[in-house]
Each structure stands twice: as structure tokens, then as C-alpha cells.
């Protein structure tokens, strides 16, 4: 009686891992990635192999689940290690299966924690697979053993190492693995090309940071990523035609949501490459964001990315030299706000509630209603909407006529604008739900000349700093009105320079 061969996660099809936003599980019929020739075994060998198959199958089932916890993922690695150590004479095919699952589990943990040590360990497991498979006579064994998914996971792990260690050499290794994944699957699989395109974009970001001429070099990576996006469009359209002709259901069909992610990536890339003075480039990039939203109207990620783009372009609207009118900007942000209102409603939150939250806080109302558990998207949506509204009112403040007015009069007139009020209420509500959110953009708003308020700026910037928000985003150029303030210098300067600032402050006090 021979052991039933274990059939692990497909190495040629997408799998449930956290390094991708799309997660699909292969059907049992599609699970096999290779079928190696069966060999004769004694009854005791067959029993051992049957036990090994059962354990590998159990681990495989866990990895297929979309909600596998970090603890479970960590345990998977321990189980595979124990399996290999207690069965040192396993056939190469079983060792390959085990190392693939082990590498996958480590890659998932590395992605969750952005941990270069775990990522390096994952890469090591895929390297061991390569070494094992090269012992076989078949020259294509390495490609068959790892498959597109294995090479992509290997590339993803190396990309984490490259990012955390800031290594151009490791980055090149990572990208070569993604490229190999595309070559192995024939270049016709949407997911594999999408992963490669994302990796190229991240590679461009890293090179821009690492090298003196990085701004030029990154364009090479971004343009290669755009080439991938164009091929993704061809794949999607071809699959759409096939779906119309074939009524059968396939778990691995490319969905509109998948294609929306590709269009979003293309929009981000176009935004990074566009000429800031070209209105044609602006409209082309904006159209890509709008296309992505039309494909996936319920995507918070797409909406927030478009907001980031519009906020940046609005604040720099002077570069377009009036080719986009104030009225057009207003229409764009009115439409943007409407989309947020709709998505927030879908998430169970009424945007009007922001006003009520702030009203209760301003009146020190102790009778806060018992809050229900809120959709995790809501605080982030509010934060990004607030960022967009803040950019608009800063770019187009309501200041009345050109006559000189006192700062107090200016502030009163400007802060009476309805969109300014909404921006403040939305950001305060974001902070109400999530300590790390809201504060930074409120500080930016109160640092801008039309709404300058040192007390409010300091309060919110120090609040953001206390929750670690400035580690993620802090542009000192947003605070030019505060550059001469001692408290701001303490926040903006590296720790070793703070003593000098304190010394300057003591000298000023002595002179007084």
C-alpha cells in the first residue's frame, strides 16, 4: 500500500500570503504544482511518508487561510523544522515541499513585521530549495520546484532585506527573482507581473533615497514598472474576453478589483514621473485614479491615494500657471468629499458625526455616548480626507479683499470658511478614534500663513510627536512660520543638536 502523495500550495498560482493585497486560495484540483515519479517503499517507509504528508497537508491548509494569525504562522516554521530534523532521509520531493512551506511562513512573518532577519531566513529557505533541486538531473527542476510563487516570495523577502539594510546589491537580487518568476510562468499571469511591477516601484523609491543621482536612476525603475502595467492591461482584457466565452468559474480569474490595483499603481507611477507644469500630465494621471475608483468604488486605498495626489498638486497649483482654474479645483474637491461621504456611510459612519464629536469635546460634555466598535477604515479615511481639505483651504484661503487687516481679523475671516471648519472637525475626529492620526495635518493647517496660530500648531504638533506620528511624516518646510520658535527647533532638530538650542535659549534669557 503506497502513501498518498501530498499536494501543496500551488507554486504556479496566487496563494494566500500577506505580502499581497489580493488573496486567493487554490482549489484542491489546482493544488498540485508538480507530480514526481512514485518510487517503491517498504510498509514502514510508507507509514512514515503518510505521516509526513499528513503534517505537510495540515501546514498547507493553515497557509491557505487568509486570516492565519502571526502566532500560527510562527508555529508553522517550528513544525516544519521539527519535521525535517526528525526525518533526515526524506525524498527530495518532500524536502522541497517542506522548505517551500517554511519559506512561505517566514516570508509572511517578515512582511507583517518588516523584519529583515526573518526575511533573510525566508530567502535562505528558498535558496536551499534551489540547491536541493539542482541535485536532480532535470535542468528545469529548480524552476519547477520554486514556481512563480516561490520566486516571487523569494524576491519579496530580499526586497524587505534591501529596504531595511538599504542595500542596492540586495535590491538587484530581489528584482532578478521577480523577473525570474515572470519568465517561469511565461509572462501571462496577472499576479506575477503585478508583483514585479510593485517591486520595481519600490526599487525606484529605494534608489532615489540611497544614491546621489538617485532621482535620475529611479526614473528607469518607474518606467520599467509602467511597462509591466501596460502588459497587465493586455492580460486583463484578454482574460475578460475569455470569461465572456467561457461560463466556467475559476478562482484565479482576474477581477475588476485586481485590475483597479494595477491602474492605481500606474497612476502613482505617472504622478511620480509627470511634468508638474503640464496640465495634460495632470489630467492623464487624474484620469487613471478615476478609472481605478470606477473599477473598485469601495476601495479605501484607491480613494486615499488619489487624495494624496490631489493634495500635493493643489498645494503646488501655481506650477500649472492657472491652467486649472479655482473653480475646477473646487469641483474636484467637492467630488472627492462626496466619495468619502459615500464610503464612510458604507462603513457605518455619518460624516456629520464629526461635528457632534467636536461639539461634545468643546463643551466638555461628560455624557459621551457609548461608542460601538468602529470600522477600522474610518479613522484612516477621516485622516486622509482631512489632509485633502486642509490642502485645499491652504491653497485657496477665504481672505476677503486686499486691504490690510490685523492678524486677528484675518484669522476670524479665514476660519469662518465652511471647508476650513470641516477640515478641522474631520481631523479632530480622526484623532478621536486613533491617537496617531489627525494631529500632524492640524499642525500643518495652523502653521500656514492664512490660518497661523502658534498655540494650536504647537499643541497638535507636540501631540503628533508624543504618539510617534512624526516618525512617519514630518516635513519641516510645512512649518516655515514656526522655524524661529525654540519649541519647534527642539522638535525638528536631531537629539545631539538640542543641547545647542537649550544653550541659545539660556543666553537669550540672560540677556533679558
URRA-V5575 format. One record per residue. PSI is psi as a letter, one per 20 degrees, with the letter a starting at -180 (NA if undefined). OMEGA is omega in degrees with one decimal (none if undefined). Layout:
PSI | OMEGA
PSI | OMEGA
This chain:
o | -177.1
q | 179.6
q | 176.3
p | -177.2
p | 176.8
p | 178.5
o | -173.2
a | 175.1
p | 178.3
p | 177.9
j | 177.7
i | -177.3
q | 179.2
q | -179.5
r | -175.4
n | 176.3
q | -175.5
i | 179.0
j | 174.4
q | 179.8
h | 177.6
p | -179.6
o | 178.5
q | 177.4
p | 177.7
q | 175.5
r | -177.7
h | 179.4
h | -177.5
j | -170.0
h | -174.7
p | 176.9
h | 176.5
q | 175.4
o | -177.4
q | -177.9
p | 178.6
q | 178.7
q | -178.6
q | -179.7
q | 172.4
r | -179.4
h | 179.5
g | 177.2
g | -179.5
h | 179.3
g | 178.8
g | -179.3
h | 178.0
g | 177.6
g | 178.6
g | 179.4
g | -179.2
g | 179.7
g | 178.5
h | 178.9
g | 178.6
g | 178.3
g | 179.2
g | 179.5
h | 178.3
g | -178.9
h | 179.3
h | -178.6
p | -178.1
h | -174.5
k | 176.5
p | -176.6
r | 178.6
h | 179.6
g | 179.0
g | -179.9
g | 178.3
g | -180.0
h | 179.3
g | 179.1
g | 179.6
h | -179.1
g | -179.8
g | 179.2
g | 179.5
h | -179.7
g | -178.7
h | -178.0
h | -178.0
i | 178.8
m | -172.6
i | 179.8
k | 178.4
q | 172.9
q | -178.1
h | -178.7
h | 179.5
h | 177.0
g | 178.5
g | 177.8
g | -176.9
g | -179.7
h | 178.0
g | 179.4
h | 179.0
g | 178.4
h | 178.9
g | 179.4
g | 179.2
h | 179.0
h | 178.4
g | 178.6
g | 179.7
h | 179.3
g | -179.9
h | -173.1
i | -174.4
l | -173.0
o | -178.2
h | 179.3
g | 177.4
h | 179.2
h | 178.4
h | 177.6
h | 177.4
g | 179.1
h | 179.2
h | 179.3
h | 178.1
h | 175.5
h | 177.2
h | 175.4
g | -179.7
g | 179.8
g | 179.4
g | -175.6
h | 179.5
i | 176.5
i | -179.8
r | -176.1
h | -177.5
o | -177.5
i | 178.2
j | -174.9
h | -178.3
g | 179.3
h | -179.6
h | -177.7
g | -177.1
g | -177.8
r | 179.3
h | -179.2
g | 179.1
g | 178.7
h | 178.7
g | 177.7
h | 176.3
g | 178.0
g | 179.7
g | 179.0
g | 179.3
h | 178.2
h | 175.5
g | 178.3
g | -178.5
g | -178.3
g | -176.4
h | -179.5
i | 179.3
l | -177.0
o | 176.6
h | -179.7
g | 179.6
h | 176.4
g | 179.9
h | 176.8
g | -179.6
g | -177.6
h | 178.0
h | 178.1
g | 176.4
g | 179.0
h | 178.7
h | 177.9
g | 178.8
g | -179.0
g | -177.8
h | -178.2
j | 175.7
j | 177.1
j | -176.2
j | -178.2
p | -176.5
g | -173.6
g | -176.7
g | 178.0
h | -179.9
g | 177.9
h | 179.0
g | 179.3
g | 178.3
h | -179.8
h | 177.8
h | 178.1
g | 179.0
h | 177.1
g | 176.7
g | 177.5
g | -176.9
g | -179.5
h | 178.8
h | -179.5
h | -171.3
h | -167.4
q | -178.3
g | 178.5
k | -176.0
h | -179.0
h | 177.9
g | -177.4
h | -177.1
h | -179.7
h | 177.1
g | 179.6
g | -179.1
g | 179.7
h | 175.0
h | 177.8
h | 177.7
h | 176.8
g | 177.1
g | -179.1
h | 178.8
h | 178.2
h | 176.0
h | 178.9
g | 178.5
g | 179.7
g | -178.6
g | -178.6
h | 178.3
g | 179.2
h | 179.3
h | 178.4
g | 179.9
h | 179.5
h | 179.0
h | -178.3
h | -176.5
p | -177.4
i | -176.5
q | 179.7
p | -179.9
p | -179.1
h | -174.4
j | 174.5
q | 178.8
p | -177.6
r | 175.9
h | 179.0
h | 175.9
g | -178.3
h | 177.6
h | 178.5
h | 177.7
g | 178.5
h | 176.6
g | 178.1
g | 178.3
g | 179.1
g | 179.2
g | -179.9
g | 178.5
h | 178.5
h | 179.7
h | -175.7
i | -171.5
q | 173.4
o | -174.5
i | 180.0
i | -176.5
o | 177.9
h | 177.6
g | 177.0
g | 179.4
g | -178.5
h | 179.0
g | 179.3
g | 179.7
h | 179.3
h | 178.0
g | 176.0
g | -179.0
h | 176.4
g | 179.1
g | 179.2
h | 179.7
h | 178.6
h | -177.8
m | -174.9
i | -179.8
j | -177.1
o | 176.3
h | -177.9
g | -178.7
g | -178.4
g | -179.1
h | 177.6
h | 177.6
h | 177.4
g | 177.7
g | -180.0
g | -178.5
h | 179.4
g | -179.7
g | -178.8
h | 179.3
g | 179.4
h | 179.1
k | -174.6
h | -179.9
h | -179.9
h | 178.4
i | 173.5
l | 174.5
j | -179.3
h | 169.7
o | -172.5
r | 177.1
h | -179.6
g | 178.8
g | 176.9
g | 180.0
g | 179.3
g | 179.4
g | -177.7
h | 172.6
g | 179.3
h | 179.1
g | -179.3
h | 178.7
h | 178.7
g | 177.4
g | -179.7
g | -179.6
g | -177.7
h | 177.4
h | 176.6
g | 177.7
h | 179.3
j | 176.7
k | -178.8
p | 177.3
p | -177.2
h | 178.3
h | -179.6
h | 178.1
g | 179.1
g | -178.8
h | 178.3
g | -179.1
h | 179.1
g | 179.5
h | 179.9
g | -177.6
h | -179.7
j | -179.2
k | 180.0
o | -178.9
i | -177.4
l | 176.8
p | 177.9
q | 178.5
o | -173.8
p | 174.4
r | 177.1
p | -173.2
q | 176.6
p | -175.7
i | 178.7
h | -170.4
g | -179.3
h | -178.3
h | 175.5
g | 178.9
g | -179.3
g | -177.4
h | 173.8
g | 178.1
h | 176.6
g | 180.0
g | 179.4
h | 178.4
g | 178.9
g | -178.0
g | -177.1
h | 175.7
h | -179.3
h | -177.7
m | -178.8
q | 176.4
o | -174.4
j | 177.5
b | -175.2
a | -175.5
j | -179.7
q | 179.5
p | 177.8
q | 176.8
q | 179.6
h | -179.3
g | 179.5
g | 179.2
g | -176.9
g | -178.6
g | -178.8
g | -176.3
g | -176.3
i | 175.3
i | -179.9
p | -175.4
h | -178.3
h | 174.6
g | -179.6
g | 179.1
g | 179.4
g | -179.8
g | -177.6
h | -179.8
g | -179.3
h | 176.4
h | 178.4
h | 175.9
g | 178.9
h | 178.2
h | -177.7
h | -175.6
o | -173.6
h | -173.2
i | -173.6
q | 172.5
g | -172.4
g | -175.4
g | -177.3
h | 171.9
g | 177.7
g | 177.3
g | -179.1
g | -177.2
i | 174.4
i | -177.9
q | -174.1
g | -178.1
h | -174.7
k | -172.2
p | 179.4
n | -173.6
g | -177.4
g | 179.7
g | 179.6
g | -178.7
g | -179.3
g | -175.0
h | 179.3
h | 177.7
h | 175.3
g | 178.5
g | -179.8
h | -177.4
h | 179.2
j | 176.5
j | -177.4
h | -177.3
i | 176.2
h | -178.7
h | -174.9
o | 176.6
o | 179.3
o | -176.2
h | -180.0
i | 176.2
i | -172.0
l | -178.0
h | -180.0
i | -176.6
j | -173.1
h | -177.1
j | -179.3
p | -177.5
g | -178.9
h | -179.8
h | 178.6
h | 179.6
h | 179.5
h | -171.2
h | -173.9
q | 174.1
q | -176.6
h | -176.1
i | -179.6
i | -177.4
h | 179.3
h | 178.1
h | 179.7
g | 178.3
h | 178.5
g | 178.2
g | -178.6
h | 179.1
h | 178.7
g | 179.4
g | -179.3
h | 179.0
h | -180.0
h | 179.7
NA | none
